[in-house]
Amino acid sequence: MARGIERRKIFRDDKDRASFLERLALILEETQTQCYVYPV
């Protein structure tokens, strides 16, 4: 679960969010890890 402390935002902006998702995609592929997402 990704939530900031005291429910603060965890991304500064859309560019920051996109960077995180790109890095996450690479790590998931490298480690053959499943990522389950529930869109809210």
N, CA, C and O atoms as a CHARMM CRD file, in Angstrom:
* protein
*
  160
    1    1 MET  N      0.84700  -1.17500   0.00000 PROA 1      0.00000
    2    1 MET  CA     0.00000   0.00000   0.00000 PROA 1      0.00000
    3    1 MET  C      0.89000   1.23500   0.00000 PROA 1      0.00000
    4    1 MET  O      1.86600   1.30000   0.74800 PROA 1      0.00000
    5    2 ALA  N      0.57100   2.17800  -0.80600 PROA 2      0.00000
    6    2 ALA  CA     1.38100   3.39100  -0.88700 PROA 2      0.00000
    7    2 ALA  C      0.54800   4.58400  -0.42400 PROA 2      0.00000
    8    2 ALA  O     -0.32000   5.08700  -1.13800 PROA 2      0.00000
    9    3 ARG  N      0.84600   5.00800   0.78500 PROA 3      0.00000
   10    3 ARG  CA     0.17100   6.18900   1.31700 PROA 3      0.00000
   11    3 ARG  C      1.18900   6.94100   2.15400 PROA 3      0.00000
   12    3 ARG  O      1.98700   6.33700   2.87100 PROA 3      0.00000
   13    4 GLY  N      1.15500   8.24600   2.06000 PROA 4      0.00000
   14    4 GLY  CA     2.09200   9.04800   2.83100 PROA 4      0.00000
   15    4 GLY  C      1.72600   9.06200   4.30700 PROA 4      0.00000
   16    4 GLY  O      0.58700   8.79600   4.69000 PROA 4      0.00000
   17    5 ILE  N      2.71000   9.37600   5.11400 PROA 5      0.00000
   18    5 ILE  CA     2.48900   9.52500   6.54900 PROA 5      0.00000
   19    5 ILE  C      1.45900  10.63000   6.76700 PROA 5      0.00000
   20    5 ILE  O      1.51800  11.68100   6.12800 PROA 5      0.00000
   21    6 GLU  N      0.53300  10.38900   7.65600 PROA 6      0.00000
   22    6 GLU  CA    -0.54900  11.32600   7.95800 PROA 6      0.00000
   23    6 GLU  C     -1.36900  11.65300   6.71300 PROA 6      0.00000
   24    6 GLU  O     -1.89000  12.75900   6.56600 PROA 6      0.00000
   25    7 ARG  N     -1.47300  10.66600   5.81800 PROA 7      0.00000
   26    7 ARG  CA    -2.24100  10.78100   4.57200 PROA 7      0.00000
   27    7 ARG  C     -1.75200  11.89300   3.65100 PROA 7      0.00000
   28    7 ARG  O     -2.51700  12.43700   2.85400 PROA 7      0.00000
   29    8 ARG  N     -0.47600  12.22000   3.77000 PROA 8      0.00000
   30    8 ARG  CA     0.09800  13.24000   2.88100 PROA 8      0.00000
   31    8 ARG  C      0.28000  12.65900   1.48500 PROA 8      0.00000
   32    8 ARG  O      0.35200  11.44300   1.31300 PROA 8      0.00000
   33    9 LYS  N      0.35400  13.53400   0.49800 PROA 9      0.00000
   34    9 LYS  CA     0.59300  13.10800  -0.88100 PROA 9      0.00000
   35    9 LYS  C      1.96700  12.45800  -0.96600 PROA 9      0.00000
   36    9 LYS  O      2.90200  12.88600  -0.28900 PROA 9      0.00000
   37   10 ILE  N      2.09200  11.42100  -1.80100 PROA 10     0.00000
   38   10 ILE  CA     3.39200  10.74700  -1.93600 PROA 10     0.00000
   39   10 ILE  C      4.11300  11.14900  -3.22000 PROA 10     0.00000
   40   10 ILE  O      5.26700  10.76900  -3.42200 PROA 10     0.00000
   41   11 PHE  N      3.44900  11.91300  -4.09100 PROA 11     0.00000
   42   11 PHE  CA     4.07100  12.40200  -5.32200 PROA 11     0.00000
   43   11 PHE  C      3.97300  13.91700  -5.36100 PROA 11     0.00000
   44   11 PHE  O      2.96300  14.49000  -4.95300 PROA 11     0.00000
   45   12 ARG  N      5.02100  14.56300  -5.85300 PROA 12     0.00000
   46   12 ARG  CA     5.01300  16.02300  -5.96200 PROA 12     0.00000
   47   12 ARG  C      4.13600  16.50700  -7.10100 PROA 12     0.00000
   48   12 ARG  O      3.45500  17.52600  -6.98800 PROA 12     0.00000
   49   13 ASP  N      4.16000  15.74800  -8.22500 PROA 13     0.00000
   50   13 ASP  CA     3.39000  16.14000  -9.40600 PROA 13     0.00000
   51   13 ASP  C      3.27300  14.93700 -10.34000 PROA 13     0.00000
   52   13 ASP  O      3.73400  13.84400 -10.01100 PROA 13     0.00000
   53   14 ASP  N      2.65600  15.14100 -11.50400 PROA 14     0.00000
   54   14 ASP  CA     2.46200  14.03200 -12.44500 PROA 14     0.00000
   55   14 ASP  C      3.78300  13.49000 -12.97900 PROA 14     0.00000
   56   14 ASP  O      3.89300  12.29000 -13.23200 PROA 14     0.00000
   57   15 LYS  N      4.78700  14.34500 -13.15700 PROA 15     0.00000
   58   15 LYS  CA     6.09800  13.89700 -13.62500 PROA 15     0.00000
   59   15 LYS  C      6.73200  12.96800 -12.59100 PROA 15     0.00000
   60   15 LYS  O      7.32500  11.95000 -12.94800 PROA 15     0.00000
   61   16 ASP  N      6.61000  13.31400 -11.33000 PROA 16     0.00000
   62   16 ASP  CA     7.13900  12.49100 -10.23900 PROA 16     0.00000
   63   16 ASP  C      6.43500  11.13900 -10.21100 PROA 16     0.00000
   64   16 ASP  O      7.08200  10.10600 -10.04100 PROA 16     0.00000
   65   17 ARG  N      5.11300  11.13800 -10.37600 PROA 17     0.00000
   66   17 ARG  CA     4.33600   9.89600 -10.39400 PROA 17     0.00000
   67   17 ARG  C      4.75100   9.01700 -11.57500 PROA 17     0.00000
   68   17 ARG  O      4.90500   7.80500 -11.42300 PROA 17     0.00000
   69   18 ALA  N      4.92900   9.61800 -12.73900 PROA 18     0.00000
   70   18 ALA  CA     5.32500   8.86100 -13.93400 PROA 18     0.00000
   71   18 ALA  C      6.70700   8.23200 -13.74800 PROA 18     0.00000
   72   18 ALA  O      6.94000   7.09500 -14.15800 PROA 18     0.00000
   73   19 SER  N      7.61200   8.97700 -13.13200 PROA 19     0.00000
   74   19 SER  CA     8.95800   8.45300 -12.87100 PROA 19     0.00000
   75   19 SER  C      8.88300   7.23400 -11.96100 PROA 19     0.00000
   76   19 SER  O      9.54500   6.22600 -12.21000 PROA 19     0.00000
   77   20 PHE  N      8.08600   7.32500 -10.91800 PROA 20     0.00000
   78   20 PHE  CA     7.91900   6.19100 -10.00400 PROA 20     0.00000
   79   20 PHE  C      7.37400   4.97200 -10.73900 PROA 20     0.00000
   80   20 PHE  O      7.88000   3.86300 -10.56400 PROA 20     0.00000
   81   21 LEU  N      6.35100   5.17000 -11.55700 PROA 21     0.00000
   82   21 LEU  CA     5.73800   4.04800 -12.27100 PROA 21     0.00000
   83   21 LEU  C      6.70800   3.40100 -13.26200 PROA 21     0.00000
   84   21 LEU  O      6.69500   2.18200 -13.43600 PROA 21     0.00000
   85   22 GLU  N      7.54200   4.20800 -13.90700 PROA 22     0.00000
   86   22 GLU  CA     8.54200   3.66200 -14.82500 PROA 22     0.00000
   87   22 GLU  C      9.54900   2.79100 -14.07700 PROA 22     0.00000
   88   22 GLU  O      9.87800   1.68900 -14.51700 PROA 22     0.00000
   89   23 ARG  N     10.03500   3.29700 -12.93700 PROA 23     0.00000
   90   23 ARG  CA    10.99400   2.52500 -12.14600 PROA 23     0.00000
   91   23 ARG  C     10.34900   1.26700 -11.57600 PROA 23     0.00000
   92   23 ARG  O     10.98200   0.21200 -11.53000 PROA 23     0.00000
   93   24 LEU  N      9.10400   1.37100 -11.14500 PROA 24     0.00000
   94   24 LEU  CA     8.39200   0.21000 -10.61600 PROA 24     0.00000
   95   24 LEU  C      8.25100  -0.85900 -11.69700 PROA 24     0.00000
   96   24 LEU  O      8.46500  -2.04100 -11.43000 PROA 24     0.00000
   97   25 ALA  N      7.89400  -0.45600 -12.90700 PROA 25     0.00000
   98   25 ALA  CA     7.73000  -1.40900 -14.00900 PROA 25     0.00000
   99   25 ALA  C      9.02800  -2.16400 -14.28000 PROA 25     0.00000
  100   25 ALA  O      9.01100  -3.37400 -14.50900 PROA 25     0.00000
  101   26 LEU  N     10.15000  -1.45200 -14.25500 PROA 26     0.00000
  102   26 LEU  CA    11.44000  -2.10200 -14.48800 PROA 26     0.00000
  103   26 LEU  C     11.75200  -3.12300 -13.39600 PROA 26     0.00000
  104   26 LEU  O     12.18000  -4.23900 -13.68900 PROA 26     0.00000
  105   27 ILE  N     11.54100  -2.74600 -12.16200 PROA 27     0.00000
  106   27 ILE  CA    11.84600  -3.65100 -11.04700 PROA 27     0.00000
  107   27 ILE  C     10.92300  -4.86700 -11.06000 PROA 27     0.00000
  108   27 ILE  O     11.36500  -5.98500 -10.79500 PROA 27     0.00000
  109   28 LEU  N      9.65100  -4.65200 -11.36500 PROA 28     0.00000
  110   28 LEU  CA     8.71900  -5.78600 -11.41900 PROA 28     0.00000
  111   28 LEU  C      9.15000  -6.78500 -12.48900 PROA 28     0.00000
  112   28 LEU  O      9.10100  -7.99700 -12.28100 PROA 28     0.00000
  113   29 GLU  N      9.57100  -6.25900 -13.63300 PROA 29     0.00000
  114   29 GLU  CA    10.01000  -7.14400 -14.71600 PROA 29     0.00000
  115   29 GLU  C     11.29900  -7.88400 -14.32800 PROA 29     0.00000
  116   29 GLU  O     11.41300  -9.09100 -14.53800 PROA 29     0.00000
  117   30 GLU  N     12.24900  -7.16500 -13.77300 PROA 30     0.00000
  118   30 GLU  CA    13.52900  -7.77300 -13.39900 PROA 30     0.00000
  119   30 GLU  C     13.36100  -8.85800 -12.33500 PROA 30     0.00000
  120   30 GLU  O     14.05900  -9.87200 -12.36000 PROA 30     0.00000
  121   31 THR  N     12.44800  -8.64200 -11.41500 PROA 31     0.00000
  122   31 THR  CA    12.28100  -9.58400 -10.30500 PROA 31     0.00000
  123   31 THR  C     11.14100 -10.57200 -10.53400 PROA 31     0.00000
  124   31 THR  O     10.87900 -11.43400  -9.69500 PROA 31     0.00000
  125   32 GLN  N     10.46200 -10.44200 -11.68100 PROA 32     0.00000
  126   32 GLN  CA     9.32100 -11.30900 -12.00100 PROA 32     0.00000
  127   32 GLN  C      8.29000 -11.29800 -10.86000 PROA 32     0.00000
  128   32 GLN  O      7.77200 -12.33800 -10.45600 PROA 32     0.00000
  129   33 THR  N      8.01300 -10.09400 -10.36200 PROA 33     0.00000
  130   33 THR  CA     7.07500  -9.91100  -9.25900 PROA 33     0.00000
  131   33 THR  C      5.72400  -9.47700  -9.79400 PROA 33     0.00000
  132   33 THR  O      5.64800  -8.66800 -10.71900 PROA 33     0.00000
  133   34 GLN  N      4.66800 -10.00600  -9.22000 PROA 34     0.00000
  134   34 GLN  CA     3.31300  -9.61300  -9.58100 PROA 34     0.00000
  135   34 GLN  C      2.92700  -8.34600  -8.82500 PROA 34     0.00000
  136   34 GLN  O      3.27900  -8.18100  -7.65700 PROA 34     0.00000
  137   35 CYS  N      2.21300  -7.46500  -9.48600 PROA 35     0.00000
  138   35 CYS  CA     1.71000  -6.25200  -8.85000 PROA 35     0.00000
  139   35 CYS  C      0.20500  -6.22000  -9.05100 PROA 35     0.00000
  140   35 CYS  O     -0.27500  -6.17700 -10.18400 PROA 35     0.00000
  141   36 TYR  N     -0.52400  -6.24000  -7.97500 PROA 36     0.00000
  142   36 TYR  CA    -1.98000  -6.20600  -8.04100 PROA 36     0.00000
  143   36 TYR  C     -2.43500  -4.80700  -7.68300 PROA 36     0.00000
  144   36 TYR  O     -2.04600  -4.26300  -6.64900 PROA 36     0.00000
  145   37 VAL  N     -3.26200  -4.22400  -8.54400 PROA 37     0.00000
  146   37 VAL  CA    -3.67100  -2.84200  -8.36100 PROA 37     0.00000
  147   37 VAL  C     -5.18500  -2.78300  -8.26400 PROA 37     0.00000
  148   37 VAL  O     -5.90100  -3.45400  -9.00700 PROA 37     0.00000
  149   38 TYR  N     -5.65000  -1.97600  -7.34500 PROA 38     0.00000
  150   38 TYR  CA    -7.06500  -1.68700  -7.22100 PROA 38     0.00000
  151   38 TYR  C     -7.24700  -0.20200  -7.44100 PROA 38     0.00000
  152   38 TYR  O     -6.93500   0.60000  -6.56100 PROA 38     0.00000
  153   39 PRO  N     -7.76000   0.18200  -8.63300 PROA 39     0.00000
  154   39 PRO  CA    -7.91400   1.62400  -8.91100 PROA 39     0.00000
  155   39 PRO  C     -8.97800   2.23700  -8.01800 PROA 39     0.00000
  156   39 PRO  O    -10.07100   1.69400  -7.85100 PROA 39     0.00000
  157   40 VAL  N     -8.63500   3.36200  -7.46000 PROA 40     0.00000
  158   40 VAL  CA    -9.58300   4.04600  -6.54600 PROA 40     0.00000
  159   40 VAL  C    -10.01200   5.33900  -7.15100 PROA 40     0.00000
  160   40 VAL  O    -10.80300   6.06900  -6.55300 PROA 40     0.00000
